[in-house]
Amino acid sequence: MFLTFREEVEDAMDGALDALGLPTDDLGIETPPEGVDAVLASSAAFRLAGEVGAPPPEVAGDLADEIDADEFEYVSAALAQGPYVNFLPSDAYYEGTVEQAQDEEYGRLEPTGEEVVVEHTSANPTGPVHVGRARNPIVGDAVARVLDFAGHDVDRHYYVNDAGRQMAVFTWAYEMFDEEDLPAPEREKADYDLVRYYRKGNEFLEEGDPEAVEEAETEIRAIMQGLEDGDEEAYERVQTVVDAVLGGMRETLDRLPAEFDEFVKETRFMRDGSTDDVVDRLKELDQAVYEEEAWQLELDEFGIEKNLVFLRSDGTSLYPTRDLAHHEWKFDEYDRAVTVLGEDHKLQAEQMNATLELLGNDTDQLRQVLYSYVNLPEGKMSTRAGTGVDLDDLLDEAIDRARQEVEDRLDDRIRDDDLSEADVDRIARQVGIGAVRYDIVSKQPTKAITFEWDRALDFEAQSAPYVQYVHARCCGITVEAGGESAIPGAIDASLLEADEERELLEVIARFPAVVESAADDLEPHTVATYTREFAETFNTFYRECPVLADDVDDDLRDARLALVVAARHTVANALYVLGVEAPESM
């Protein structure tokens, strides 16, 4: 409803400006600050005051006088307030919002026909996913979800680095060392099992006998060269390790959940010849130079001082070279490509964009979302030495802490339904993992995060449990009323005239626009911000506007019950976009 209202406001402002002979290229439509009794406002008077030769309040008054609200269905009035023109909603706006939000898919936008690939996580398959990198699958999955909810046809890809030196080292170490040479695995899971070989191998290469190390390096180089030459045996040896580790990592990512439609391996672009094609084309560029025993690309014209190295002296390609072929493949297959990257990849992203442009690609198709890492209060984490905090550990602790919170609150529950052990387990998982995910996705990606339990699991503050509880409360009211079937087919939404009811409807009406904006800007954290405002607004309504009390008129009861259902659909879908489950009871 908000989107339709916005269209009417745009039409009204366009007509008013045109009638006064003023330019219509910038309508100045914006959301007014809290406390202003309007859904939208226009600040065009500021921009036009100099041109008109009158103060902004006078220009705003002239614009408001030119607008006839009777010409519109959802705009009830256009009023000048200082230098602004404020647009007020009609009764039809509120009634239409209640009606639209009865749909369980409320907020999902119409299909755009645009195919988008979102690549995220893509952590090297060298061991368990650790907390520092947890932001990538959480932000990446939320970006994919919001794009999907905004009507795009979205594929989610994990780009698997199965061709670099790390994987050659891993393969060599896996074949070199015996089980008895290794400590016991931390978990009975493939990634925890095999990472022991990787750590042992790196330790050997750093501290082993020089002659033995040189022998090992020869074998590692042979594996890399075998991959480059398309040797099937080398490929199969590496994939044995890659697939096993990746399987364990996927189990962890499924817990978040982080969904993937395809795991795209970089060796694909070596085996099909596209990497060689990229190398040949790069060598022909004016910016290509052979320096320090490697082929490089000078990118000074793009303001990038560091050269892109794309081919070693031994003829083996590098990760960026294969990724260039990967991106060109994405451009061929999709209308748009989005990549979620850690902040330490900013330079590589700039080099990638510049090089793709030099190769003749339309880089407007590509957008990168950069994020800072997640820390725990103890400090930063590392995986290579085995000193990091694994994501599995964080999720286990989240569930344990959430279970304790749920059990502590059992005696204070308003609903009289009995929760079984299985119910408590379910709620603990939904709340615990939801708390981790929400706390991470709710921050601007470029801001560093120090994850803190007290904040993430605070049922009374701006957290996942705080928002989840609103959904559970809506479900409780609906169940107590006899379910959604208890709502008559036609309700009198005009009865929803209390300030708290109208404010809740205004927040509900904005949800599709929040989805649209978050998708356009690739900023799912704005949906989290919206859910906090939503929860506060609903709680005010809940306190001030009883739904099922004996003294509530039947028609008003039905209208408020429909409003609760609308609220439930809204908050459930907002949480879905964030990848957070919406419990039906807590």
C-alpha positions as CSV (number, residue, x, y, z in Angstrom):
1,M,0.0,0.0,0.0
2,F,2.9,2.3,0.8
3,L,4.3,1.9,-2.7
4,T,0.9,2.8,-4.3
5,F,0.7,5.8,-1.9
6,R,4.2,6.9,-3.0
7,E,3.1,6.7,-6.6
8,E,0.1,9.0,-5.9
9,V,2.4,11.4,-4.0
10,E,4.8,11.5,-7.0
11,D,1.9,12.1,-9.4
12,A,0.6,14.9,-7.1
13,M,3.9,16.7,-6.8
14,D,4.7,16.3,-10.5
15,G,1.3,17.8,-11.4
16,A,1.7,20.7,-8.9
17,L,5.2,21.6,-10.1
18,D,4.1,21.4,-13.7
19,A,1.1,23.6,-13.0
20,L,3.5,26.3,-11.5
21,G,5.9,26.0,-14.4
22,L,8.6,24.5,-12.2
23,P,11.1,21.7,-13.1
24,T,9.9,18.2,-12.2
25,D,13.2,16.4,-12.3
26,D,13.5,16.2,-8.4
27,L,10.3,15.8,-6.5
28,G,12.1,15.8,-3.1
29,I,10.0,12.9,-1.8
30,E,11.1,11.7,1.7
31,T,10.0,10.1,4.9
32,P,9.2,12.7,7.5
33,P,10.8,12.6,10.9
34,E,9.1,10.9,13.9
35,G,6.2,13.0,15.3
36,V,5.1,14.4,12.0
37,D,1.6,13.4,11.1
38,A,2.3,12.4,7.6
39,V,3.3,9.3,5.7
40,L,5.5,11.1,3.1
41,A,6.7,14.7,2.6
42,S,8.3,16.7,-0.1
43,S,11.2,19.0,0.4
44,A,11.1,20.4,-3.2
45,A,10.4,23.9,-1.9
46,F,14.0,24.1,-0.5
47,R,15.4,23.4,-4.0
48,L,13.1,25.8,-5.8
49,A,13.1,28.8,-3.4
50,G,16.0,30.5,-5.2
51,E,14.4,29.9,-8.7
52,V,11.0,31.2,-7.6
53,G,12.4,34.1,-5.6
54,A,10.3,33.3,-2.6
55,P,11.0,31.7,0.8
56,P,10.6,27.9,1.0
57,P,7.5,28.0,3.2
58,E,5.7,30.2,0.6
59,V,6.7,27.8,-2.2
60,A,5.5,24.8,-0.1
61,G,2.2,26.6,0.4
62,D,1.8,27.3,-3.3
63,L,2.5,23.6,-4.1
64,A,0.1,22.3,-1.5
65,D,-2.6,24.6,-2.9
66,E,-2.2,23.1,-6.4
67,I,-2.9,19.6,-5.1
68,D,-6.5,18.3,-5.0
69,A,-6.5,15.3,-2.7
70,D,-9.9,14.3,-4.1
71,E,-8.2,13.1,-7.2
72,F,-6.4,10.4,-5.3
73,E,-7.6,7.3,-3.5
74,Y,-5.0,7.0,-0.8
75,V,-3.9,10.6,-0.2
76,S,-6.4,12.4,2.0
77,A,-4.6,15.8,2.2
78,A,-1.5,17.7,1.1
79,L,-0.6,20.3,3.7
80,A,2.2,22.8,3.9
81,Q,4.2,22.7,7.1
82,G,7.1,25.2,7.0
83,P,9.1,24.4,3.9
84,Y,7.6,20.9,3.5
85,V,4.5,19.6,1.8
86,N,3.1,16.8,4.0
87,F,1.0,14.0,2.6
88,L,-1.6,12.4,4.8
89,P,-3.2,8.9,4.2
90,S,-6.9,8.3,3.7
91,D,-9.1,5.7,5.4
92,A,-8.7,3.7,2.2
93,Y,-5.0,3.5,2.9
94,Y,-5.5,1.9,6.3
95,E,-8.2,-0.4,5.0
96,G,-6.2,-1.5,2.0
97,T,-3.2,-2.3,4.3
98,V,-5.3,-4.6,6.5
99,E,-6.6,-6.4,3.4
100,Q,-3.3,-6.8,1.6
101,A,-1.5,-8.0,4.7
102,Q,-3.9,-10.9,5.2
103,D,-1.8,-12.6,2.5
104,E,0.8,-14.9,4.0
105,E,3.3,-13.7,1.3
106,Y,2.7,-10.1,2.2
107,G,5.7,-7.9,1.3
108,R,6.8,-10.1,-1.6
109,L,7.1,-7.9,-4.7
110,E,6.0,-8.8,-8.2
111,P,8.5,-10.8,-10.4
112,T,11.0,-8.6,-12.2
113,G,12.2,-11.2,-14.7
114,E,15.8,-10.3,-13.7
115,E,18.2,-13.3,-13.0
116,V,20.7,-12.5,-10.3
117,V,23.5,-14.7,-9.0
118,V,24.7,-14.1,-5.4
119,E,28.1,-15.6,-4.6
120,H,28.8,-15.7,-0.9
121,T,30.9,-17.6,1.7
122,S,33.3,-19.3,-0.7
123,A,35.7,-20.0,2.2
124,N,38.6,-22.2,1.2
125,P,37.8,-25.8,2.0
126,T,40.7,-26.2,4.4
127,G,38.8,-26.8,7.6
128,P,35.8,-25.9,9.8
129,V,34.1,-22.5,9.3
130,H,35.2,-20.1,12.0
131,V,33.4,-17.3,13.7
132,G,35.5,-14.5,12.1
133,R,34.1,-15.5,8.7
134,A,30.5,-16.1,9.9
135,R,29.4,-12.8,8.6
136,N,29.8,-13.8,5.0
137,P,27.2,-16.7,4.9
138,I,24.9,-14.7,7.1
139,V,25.0,-11.5,5.2
140,G,25.2,-13.3,1.8
141,D,22.2,-15.4,2.5
142,A,20.2,-12.4,3.7
143,V,21.2,-10.5,0.5
144,A,20.0,-13.4,-1.6
145,R,16.7,-13.6,0.4
146,V,15.9,-9.9,0.1
147,L,16.6,-10.0,-3.6
148,D,14.4,-13.0,-4.0
149,F,11.6,-11.4,-1.9
150,A,11.9,-8.3,-4.1
151,G,10.9,-10.3,-7.1
152,H,14.2,-11.3,-8.7
153,D,15.1,-14.9,-9.8
154,V,18.1,-15.6,-7.5
155,D,20.7,-18.3,-7.6
156,R,23.0,-18.7,-4.7
157,H,26.6,-19.9,-5.5
158,Y,29.5,-21.0,-3.4
159,Y,32.8,-20.6,-5.4
160,V,35.1,-23.4,-4.3
161,N,38.8,-22.7,-4.4
162,D,40.0,-26.2,-5.4
163,A,43.0,-25.3,-7.5
164,G,45.4,-23.1,-5.4
165,R,48.5,-23.9,-3.4
166,Q,46.5,-24.4,-0.2
167,M,44.6,-27.3,-1.7
168,A,47.8,-28.8,-3.2
169,V,49.4,-28.6,0.3
170,F,46.2,-30.2,1.8
171,T,46.2,-33.0,-0.7
172,W,49.9,-33.7,-0.2
173,A,49.5,-33.7,3.6
174,Y,46.5,-36.0,3.5
175,E,48.4,-38.5,1.5
176,M,51.6,-38.0,3.5
177,F,50.7,-38.4,7.1
178,D,49.1,-41.3,9.0
179,E,46.2,-41.1,11.5
180,E,48.5,-41.9,14.4
181,D,50.6,-38.9,13.6
182,L,47.7,-36.6,14.4
183,P,45.8,-35.4,17.5
184,A,42.2,-36.5,18.0
185,P,39.6,-34.5,16.0
186,E,37.6,-31.9,17.9
187,R,34.3,-33.3,16.4
188,E,33.2,-36.3,14.6
189,K,32.8,-34.4,11.3
190,A,34.8,-34.6,8.1
191,D,36.1,-31.0,8.2
192,Y,37.4,-31.4,11.7
193,D,38.9,-34.8,10.8
194,L,40.8,-33.6,7.7
195,V,41.9,-30.2,9.0
196,R,44.4,-32.1,11.2
197,Y,46.3,-33.1,8.1
198,Y,46.3,-29.5,6.8
199,R,47.7,-28.2,10.1
200,K,50.2,-31.0,10.3
201,G,51.3,-30.3,6.7
202,N,51.8,-26.5,7.3
203,E,53.7,-27.3,10.5
204,F,56.0,-29.6,8.6
205,L,56.7,-27.1,5.8
206,E,57.6,-24.4,8.3
207,E,59.7,-26.5,10.7
208,G,60.7,-29.7,8.9
209,D,64.1,-30.9,7.7
210,P,65.0,-28.6,4.7
211,E,65.6,-31.5,2.3
212,A,62.3,-33.2,3.3
213,V,60.6,-29.9,2.9
214,E,62.1,-29.4,-0.6
215,E,60.9,-32.8,-1.6
216,A,57.4,-32.0,-0.3
217,E,57.4,-28.7,-2.2
218,T,58.3,-30.6,-5.4
219,E,55.3,-32.8,-5.0
220,I,53.1,-29.8,-4.1
221,R,54.2,-28.0,-7.3
222,A,53.5,-31.2,-9.3
223,I,50.0,-31.3,-8.0
224,M,49.4,-27.7,-9.0
225,Q,50.9,-28.2,-12.5
226,G,48.8,-31.3,-12.9
227,L,45.7,-29.3,-12.3
228,E,46.9,-26.7,-14.8
229,D,47.6,-29.4,-17.4
230,G,44.2,-31.0,-16.9
231,D,45.7,-34.2,-15.5
232,E,42.8,-36.3,-14.4
233,E,44.7,-38.1,-11.6
234,A,45.8,-34.8,-10.0
235,Y,42.2,-33.6,-10.2
236,E,40.8,-36.7,-8.6
237,R,43.4,-36.6,-5.8
238,V,42.5,-33.0,-4.9
239,Q,38.8,-33.6,-5.1
240,T,39.0,-36.4,-2.6
241,V,40.1,-33.8,0.0
242,V,38.0,-30.9,-1.3
243,D,34.7,-32.8,-1.4
244,A,35.1,-34.3,2.1
245,V,36.0,-31.1,3.8
246,L,33.3,-29.2,1.9
247,G,30.8,-31.7,3.0
248,G,31.6,-31.0,6.7
249,M,31.5,-27.3,6.1
250,R,28.1,-27.5,4.4
251,E,26.7,-29.3,7.5
252,T,27.7,-26.2,9.6
253,L,26.3,-23.8,7.1
254,D,23.0,-25.7,7.0
255,R,22.6,-24.9,10.6
256,L,22.5,-21.1,10.0
257,P,20.9,-21.9,7.5
258,A,22.9,-20.7,4.5
259,E,21.4,-22.1,1.3
260,F,23.2,-22.7,-2.0
261,D,22.0,-23.7,-5.4
262,E,25.4,-24.6,-6.8
263,F,28.9,-25.2,-5.6
264,V,31.0,-23.9,-8.5
265,K,34.6,-25.1,-8.6
266,E,37.4,-23.0,-10.0
267,T,39.0,-26.0,-11.7
268,R,35.9,-25.9,-13.9
269,F,37.4,-22.9,-15.6
270,M,40.8,-24.5,-16.0
271,R,39.4,-27.7,-17.5
272,D,37.1,-26.0,-20.0
273,G,39.8,-23.7,-21.4
274,S,38.3,-20.4,-20.3
275,T,41.2,-19.6,-18.0
276,D,43.6,-20.1,-20.9
277,D,41.4,-17.8,-23.0
278,V,41.5,-15.1,-20.4
279,V,45.3,-15.4,-20.2
280,D,45.7,-15.0,-23.9
281,R,43.5,-11.9,-24.0
282,L,45.2,-10.4,-21.0
283,K,48.6,-10.8,-22.6
284,E,47.3,-8.8,-25.6
285,L,46.3,-5.8,-23.5
286,D,48.5,-2.7,-23.6
287,Q,48.6,-2.8,-19.8
288,A,50.2,-6.3,-19.8
289,V,53.9,-6.5,-18.7
290,Y,56.3,-9.4,-17.9
291,E,58.0,-8.4,-14.7
292,E,59.6,-10.3,-11.7
293,E,59.2,-13.6,-13.6
294,A,55.4,-13.2,-13.9
295,W,52.8,-11.8,-16.3
296,Q,51.1,-8.8,-14.7
297,L,48.6,-6.1,-15.5
298,E,49.3,-2.5,-14.7
299,L,46.1,-0.8,-13.4
300,D,47.5,2.8,-12.7
301,E,44.8,4.3,-14.9
302,F,42.2,3.0,-12.5
303,G,44.0,4.5,-9.5
304,I,45.3,1.0,-8.5
305,E,49.0,1.0,-7.7
306,K,49.4,-2.7,-7.2
307,N,49.7,-4.8,-10.4
308,L,47.4,-7.8,-11.0
309,V,49.6,-10.9,-11.4
310,F,47.8,-13.3,-13.7
311,L,50.4,-15.9,-14.8
312,R,53.5,-17.4,-13.1
313,S,56.7,-18.0,-14.9
314,D,56.1,-21.7,-14.9
315,G,52.8,-21.2,-16.8
316,T,50.4,-21.8,-13.9
317,S,47.5,-19.4,-13.4
318,L,46.5,-17.7,-10.2
319,Y,43.2,-17.4,-8.3
320,P,42.4,-14.0,-9.8
321,T,42.9,-15.3,-13.3
322,R,40.5,-18.2,-12.8
323,D,38.1,-15.8,-11.0
324,L,38.1,-13.6,-14.1
325,A,36.9,-16.5,-16.2
326,H,34.4,-17.3,-13.5
327,H,33.0,-13.8,-13.6
328,E,32.7,-13.7,-17.4
329,W,30.8,-17.0,-17.1
330,K,28.4,-15.3,-14.6
331,F,27.9,-12.4,-16.9
332,D,26.9,-14.8,-19.7
333,E,24.5,-16.7,-17.5
334,Y,22.9,-13.9,-15.4
335,D,21.6,-10.3,-15.7
336,R,23.4,-9.3,-12.5
337,A,26.1,-10.7,-10.3
338,V,26.6,-9.9,-6.6
339,T,29.6,-11.0,-4.6
340,V,29.9,-10.9,-0.8
341,L,33.6,-10.4,0.2
342,G,35.6,-9.7,3.4
343,E,37.1,-6.2,3.7
344,D,40.6,-7.7,3.1
345,H,39.5,-8.4,-0.4
346,K,38.8,-4.8,-1.3
347,L,41.9,-4.4,-3.4
348,Q,41.2,-7.7,-5.2
349,A,37.7,-6.5,-5.9
350,E,39.0,-3.2,-7.4
351,Q,41.5,-5.1,-9.5
352,M,38.8,-7.5,-10.7
353,N,36.4,-4.7,-11.7
354,A,39.2,-2.9,-13.6
355,T,40.5,-6.0,-15.4
356,L,37.0,-7.1,-16.4
357,E,36.4,-3.7,-17.9
358,L,39.7,-3.9,-19.8
359,L,38.5,-7.3,-21.1
360,G,35.4,-5.6,-22.6
361,N,32.9,-6.6,-20.0
362,D,30.0,-4.4,-18.7
363,T,31.0,-4.1,-15.1
364,D,27.6,-2.5,-14.2
365,Q,26.4,-6.1,-14.0
366,L,28.7,-6.6,-11.0
367,R,28.3,-5.4,-7.4
368,Q,30.3,-6.3,-4.4
369,V,29.2,-6.2,-0.8
370,L,32.2,-5.8,1.5
371,Y,32.0,-6.7,5.2
372,S,34.2,-6.5,8.3
373,Y,34.9,-9.5,10.4
374,V,33.3,-10.8,13.6
375,N,35.3,-10.8,16.8
376,L,34.5,-12.3,20.2
377,P,35.4,-10.3,23.3
378,E,38.6,-12.4,23.6
379,G,40.0,-11.0,20.3
380,K,40.5,-12.0,16.7
381,M,40.6,-15.5,15.5
382,S,42.7,-17.6,13.1
383,T,42.1,-21.0,11.6
384,R,45.5,-21.9,10.1
385,A,47.1,-22.5,13.5
386,G,44.0,-24.1,14.9
387,T,43.5,-21.4,17.5
388,G,40.2,-20.0,16.2
389,V,36.7,-20.3,17.5
390,D,34.6,-22.5,15.2
391,L,31.2,-21.5,14.1
392,D,29.8,-24.8,15.4
393,D,31.0,-24.0,18.9
394,L,29.3,-20.6,18.7
395,L,26.0,-22.1,17.5
396,D,26.1,-24.8,20.2
397,E,26.7,-22.2,22.9
398,A,23.9,-20.0,21.5
399,I,21.4,-22.9,21.7
400,D,22.5,-23.8,25.2
401,R,22.2,-20.2,26.4
402,A,18.9,-19.8,24.7
403,R,17.6,-23.0,26.3
404,Q,18.5,-21.6,29.7
405,E,16.7,-18.3,29.0
406,V,13.6,-20.2,27.8
407,E,13.6,-22.5,30.8
408,D,14.0,-19.5,33.2
409,R,10.9,-17.9,31.6
410,L,8.6,-20.9,31.6
411,D,6.8,-19.9,34.8
412,D,6.1,-16.4,33.5
413,R,4.5,-17.5,30.2
414,I,1.2,-15.9,29.5
415,R,0.0,-18.8,27.3
416,D,-1.3,-21.9,29.1
417,D,-0.1,-24.4,26.5
418,D,2.2,-27.0,27.8
419,L,5.7,-27.2,26.2
420,S,7.3,-30.6,25.8
421,E,11.0,-31.2,25.9
422,A,10.9,-31.3,22.1
423,D,9.2,-27.9,22.1
424,V,11.8,-26.4,24.4
425,D,14.6,-27.8,22.2
426,R,12.9,-26.4,19.1
427,I,12.5,-22.9,20.7
428,A,16.1,-22.9,22.0
429,R,17.4,-23.7,18.5
430,Q,15.2,-21.1,16.9
431,V,16.0,-18.4,19.4
432,G,19.7,-19.3,19.8
433,I,20.7,-19.4,16.2
434,G,18.3,-16.6,15.4
435,A,20.1,-14.4,18.0
436,V,23.5,-15.1,16.4
437,R,22.2,-14.5,12.9
438,Y,20.2,-11.4,13.7
439,D,22.9,-9.8,15.8
440,I,25.3,-10.1,12.9
441,V,23.0,-9.2,10.0
442,S,21.5,-6.2,11.8
443,K,24.8,-4.2,11.7
444,Q,26.0,-2.3,8.6
445,P,28.4,-4.8,6.9
446,T,31.3,-2.4,6.9
447,K,31.3,-1.9,10.6
448,A,33.3,-4.3,12.7
449,I,31.4,-6.5,15.2
450,T,32.3,-7.8,18.6
451,F,29.7,-10.5,19.3
452,E,28.3,-10.3,22.9
453,W,25.9,-12.9,24.3
454,D,24.1,-10.5,26.7
455,R,23.1,-8.2,23.9
456,A,22.2,-10.9,21.4
457,L,20.0,-12.9,23.7
458,D,18.3,-10.0,25.5
459,F,14.5,-10.7,25.3
460,E,13.8,-7.1,26.4
461,A,16.1,-5.2,24.0
462,Q,16.5,-4.8,20.3
463,S,17.5,-8.4,19.5
464,A,16.1,-11.4,17.7
465,P,14.3,-12.8,20.7
466,Y,12.6,-9.4,21.2
467,V,11.3,-9.5,17.6
468,Q,10.6,-13.3,17.6
469,Y,8.4,-12.8,20.7
470,V,6.1,-10.5,18.8
471,H,5.5,-13.2,16.3
472,A,4.8,-15.7,19.0
473,R,2.5,-13.3,20.7
474,C,0.6,-12.8,17.4
475,C,0.3,-16.6,17.0
476,G,-1.0,-16.9,20.6
477,I,-3.7,-14.3,20.1
478,T,-4.8,-16.0,16.8
479,V,-4.9,-19.4,18.4
480,E,-6.9,-18.2,21.4
481,A,-9.4,-16.6,19.0
482,G,-9.9,-19.9,17.2
483,G,-7.4,-19.4,14.3
484,E,-7.5,-17.2,11.2
485,S,-10.7,-19.0,10.2
486,A,-12.4,-17.2,13.1
487,I,-12.0,-13.8,11.3
488,P,-15.1,-13.0,9.2
489,G,-14.5,-12.7,5.4
490,A,-15.4,-9.0,5.6
491,I,-14.3,-6.8,8.5
492,D,-14.9,-3.1,9.1
493,A,-11.3,-1.8,9.0
494,S,-12.6,1.8,9.6
495,L,-13.0,0.8,13.2
496,L,-9.2,0.8,13.5
497,E,-9.0,4.5,14.3
498,A,-7.0,4.5,17.6
499,D,-3.6,6.1,17.3
500,E,-1.9,2.9,18.2
501,E,-3.8,1.0,15.5
502,R,-3.1,3.5,12.8
503,E,0.6,3.7,13.7
504,L,0.9,-0.1,13.5
505,L,-0.9,-0.1,10.1
506,E,1.5,2.6,8.9
507,V,4.5,0.5,9.8
508,I,2.9,-2.6,8.2
509,A,2.2,-0.7,5.0
510,R,5.9,0.3,4.7
511,F,7.2,-3.3,4.7
512,P,7.1,-3.8,0.9
513,A,9.0,-0.5,0.4
514,V,11.6,-1.6,3.0
515,V,12.1,-4.8,1.0
516,E,12.4,-2.8,-2.3
517,S,15.0,-0.4,-0.8
518,A,17.0,-3.2,0.9
519,A,17.2,-5.1,-2.4
520,D,18.1,-2.0,-4.4
521,D,20.9,-1.0,-2.0
522,L,21.9,-4.6,-1.0
523,E,21.5,-3.7,2.6
524,P,19.5,-6.3,4.5
525,H,20.4,-4.7,7.8
526,T,17.8,-2.1,7.1
527,V,15.2,-4.9,7.3
528,A,16.5,-5.6,10.8
529,T,16.1,-2.0,11.7
530,Y,12.6,-2.1,10.5
531,T,11.8,-5.2,12.6
532,R,12.8,-3.4,15.8
533,E,10.6,-0.4,15.0
534,F,7.8,-2.9,14.1
535,A,8.2,-4.8,17.4
536,E,8.1,-1.5,19.5
537,T,5.0,-0.3,17.6
538,F,3.2,-3.7,17.9
539,N,3.9,-3.8,21.7
540,T,2.4,-0.4,22.1
541,F,-0.7,-1.6,20.3
542,Y,-0.8,-4.7,22.4
543,R,-0.7,-2.7,25.6
544,E,-3.3,-0.2,24.6
545,C,-5.7,-2.0,22.3
546,P,-7.0,-5.3,23.8
547,V,-8.1,-7.8,21.1
548,L,-10.0,-10.6,22.9
549,A,-11.1,-8.8,26.1
550,D,-14.7,-9.3,27.1
551,D,-15.6,-5.6,26.9
552,V,-14.4,-5.3,23.2
553,D,-17.2,-5.0,20.7
554,D,-17.4,-8.0,18.3
555,D,-16.9,-5.9,15.2
556,L,-13.9,-4.2,16.7
557,R,-12.6,-7.5,18.0
558,D,-12.7,-8.9,14.4
559,A,-11.0,-5.8,13.0
560,R,-8.2,-6.0,15.6
561,L,-7.8,-9.7,15.1
562,A,-7.3,-9.1,11.4
563,L,-4.7,-6.4,12.3
564,V,-2.9,-9.0,14.5
565,V,-2.9,-11.5,11.5
566,A,-1.5,-8.7,9.3
567,A,1.2,-8.0,11.9
568,R,2.0,-11.7,12.1
569,H,2.5,-12.1,8.4
570,T,4.6,-8.9,8.3
571,V,7.0,-9.8,11.1
572,A,7.3,-13.5,9.9
573,N,8.3,-12.4,6.4
574,A,10.7,-9.7,7.7
575,L,12.4,-12.4,9.8
576,Y,12.4,-14.8,6.9
577,V,14.2,-12.2,4.8
578,L,16.9,-12.0,7.5
579,G,17.1,-15.8,7.7
580,V,15.7,-15.9,11.3
581,E,13.0,-18.3,12.2
582,A,9.7,-17.1,13.6
583,P,8.7,-19.3,16.5
584,E,4.9,-19.8,17.1
585,S,5.5,-20.1,20.8
586,M,8.2,-18.9,23.2
